Amino acid sequence: MIRLIKSLPLVPLLLATAWPSAWAQTATTEKVPFVGCDSDGQMDQRAAPADTGRAPLVPEPAASSLAYYVASQGAGVLAPHGWYCFGYYGSSGSDLVLSPDPATGKDMLLNEPAMSGPGIQISFSDSGTSGRFDVARVAARLFPTHRAFAQRVIAEGLLPASNFPFDPYPADALRRYNDNDVGFVTPANKDGMGTAFSKFIKNDDPIMGEAIMVDEGLVLLTVRLPPKLHYLAPVIFNTTRQKYPASSNQ
């Protein structure tokens, strides 16, 4: 049985399921700074992009604490101002990793170190390329209406069927916004979506995230914020939902 997200009491990151009531009434918005991120991948290194005016407007109380981070390829994301960022890209899709740790960068691409502390990762997996394997794995876990897609990928026989279990992670709490958009929380010190599909390793803090099936594939956002920044989570998730609306197709 899928547990409702509200069944995890006292998890501050559950604030991301809705706007805080005070901010919901805030009419004033402000544009956040744009931060370009260097990246590396299949076609070698790419310099950080220039500001293209894509930074979103956010409620004024949060604007001074956030920036909009974008690499030359892939999805952009809000994150705390002053964090470090680096992008990865290839034929399967792209990843943008952010952290308060300055070690975030090319070494993560080469050495695949895990993130043991706070951070944010937004990934795009292309369902028309080798990214289809990750799309199928997430679809099997979270999206019953996309089971047929997962079954088609399994039928290719390129990966064992055991790589595509059709059940949510037992410890995860889920919030289903619609057939193509599911939020999740992986509790502290547990394995789940938050650890299986990101660079995060489990620790004493929960990981929250959102999986959005878009027309070209999958956008997956995973977030672990330090306690003093938990209040930013609703803005980060709601802005991502607006920037990358779920597909209307099943």
N, C-alpha and C positions, 0 to 999 in steps of 0.2 A: 504494500500500500504506500502511496506517495504521501508523505507527511506535509501538511500545510506549513508554510513558512512561519506562521504565528505560533507554531508549536515549540519553537526554540525561544524560551523567555530569556530576557536579560542580555540579548545579543545586540549591542548598539548598532551594528552594521545593518540590521533590519530596517533602519531608517530609510534605506534606499528604496523601499517599496512604494514610497509616496513622498510628495513634497511636505516638509514641515508646515504645519498650519500657519505659522507666522509668515513664512515666505510665500505661501500660496496666495496671500492677500497683497503681496508686494507688487505694485504696478511698475516701480522703477527698475530698469535693467541697465546693465553697463557692459560694454564690450571688453573682453579680457585680452591680455597681451598674446601675441602669436610667437611661438618658439619653433624654429626649424630644427630638425634632428638629422644628424649624419646617419648614413645607413651603409650596409654592405650586403652582398649576396651574389646571385648567379652571374651578374654582369659587372662585378667588381664594385668598388666603393662609389658612393654617391654623396655629394655635398648636401648640406641642409638646404631645403627650399627657402626661397624668399617669401615674405608675407604676401599672400594672395587675397587677403581680405576675408578669409574663411572663418576667422575666430568668431565664436558665437556670443550672443548677448546672454547674460545670466543675471539672476536677482542680485541687486546691489549689495546686500550684506555679504555675499560670497565672492564677489568679483575681485576684491583686493587680494584674495588668497589663492586665486586660480590663474592658470595660463592654459592656452590651447596649443598642444604639441602635435606636430605633423612631420613625417618623413617624406622623402621624395615619392614614395609609392606606398599605398595602403591607407588605412583609416587613420583619422586624427582623433585625439581624445583630450578631455580636460584632465588636469592633474594639478597638485599643489604647485604654486609658484616657486621657482628656484630648484626644482628637481632636475635630475640628469636624464637624458633620453638617448636611445639608439634604436635604429630600425633594421630589420632583416627582411629580405625579399627573395623570391625564387618563383619557379613555375607553379608551385603549389599555392602560393599566396604571399602573405606578408605578416610581420609582427612588429609592433612598436612596444618597447619595454621602457618603463620609467621607474626611477627610484631616487631616494634622497642620498644614496650611496654613489660617489663619483666613479666607482668601479664599473658602473653600467656603461657598456660600450662594446667595442669590437671583441674583447676577451670573451664576452658571453656567447658570441657567435662561434668562436674557435674552440672554447673549452666547455661550453654548455654548463657553467656553474648554476646552481640553484639559487633562488632568492629566498633567504631565510628571514628577512625582515619585511618592512613595508614596501609596497610597490604597486604598480598598475601595468597590466599588459592588455593590449587590444590586438586581436588577430583577425585576419581575413583568410578564409580557405575557399579556393575556387573549385566549385563543383564540377567544372568541365576539364580539369587537369588532375594531376596527382593529389591535389587538395581534396579530391572527392573522398579519399579514405578518412580524413578527419571529419568531413561533413557527415559521412555515413556513420562514423562512431558516435558523434554527438546526436545525430538523428535517432539512432537506435536507443540511446539513453533517454532522450528528452522529448522527441517529437513523434508520437504515434502516427500522425497523418503522413509522415515521410518514411514510414516503414518500408514501402515498396522501393524507394531509392536505396535504402540500406541493403535490402535484399538483392538488388541488381549489382551493387558493388561486391557483395559477398559472392555472388554467382560468377564473377570474373575469375575467382580462384587464385588471385594473386596474393591474398593474405588469408590466414586461417579464419574460419567462421567464428572461432573463439575470441577473436579480436573485436567482435561487434556484439557484446551482450545487450539484450533488449530490456534491461531493467535499470532504473535509476540507482545511483549509489545509495546504499542503505542509510548512511548517516546524513545525506543531504536533505535539506528542506527546500521545497520548490514552490514557486509562485508562477502560475501559468497566466500570462496576460492574454494570449490568444494561441491559436494553433501553431504560430510561427515565432513566438516570442516567450521565452521562459527565463525567469530569474531563479537564482539558486544561492544557497548559503552552505558552504562546507564548514562544519563546526571546528573549533580549535582541536588540534591534535588528532584529526580524522582525515582519512583519505576520501576523495570525492572529485567532483568536477573541478573544484578549485585547485587541486594538485595534479590531476591527470592531464589537464589540457593547458598547462601554463608552466612557467619556470619556478613557481612557488613550491616550497616544501612546507609541510605542516609544522606549526609551532603553537604557542599558547593563544594565538588570535585567530578568529574565524576569517575565512576568505569568502567574499561574496562575488557574484558575477551575473552575467546575463548572456544568453545565447539567442541570437536573432537570425532566422533564416531569411536571407534577402534573395533577390532574383538571381544573382550570380553565384551564390554559395552561402557562406556562414560568416557572420561577425560575432566574435566571442570576446567579451570583456571580463577580466578578472581583476579584483581590487582588494588590497589589504592596506588599510590606512592606520597610522598611529592613532591612539585614542583621542588625542586633542584635535584631530582632523576628521573625526567621524561625521561631523555635521556637514561636511562637503559631499558626502556620498550621494544624497538624493540629487544634487545638481549634476554630478558626473553622470549618473545613470539616466536621468531624464533627458539630458542633452544628447547623450548617445542614442537614445531611443528616437529622438527627433531627427538627428542627423542621418540615421540608418533605419528607416522604417521597415517593418517586417513585410515580407512578400505577401501579396494577396492570393498567391497560388498555393496549392497543396501538393 
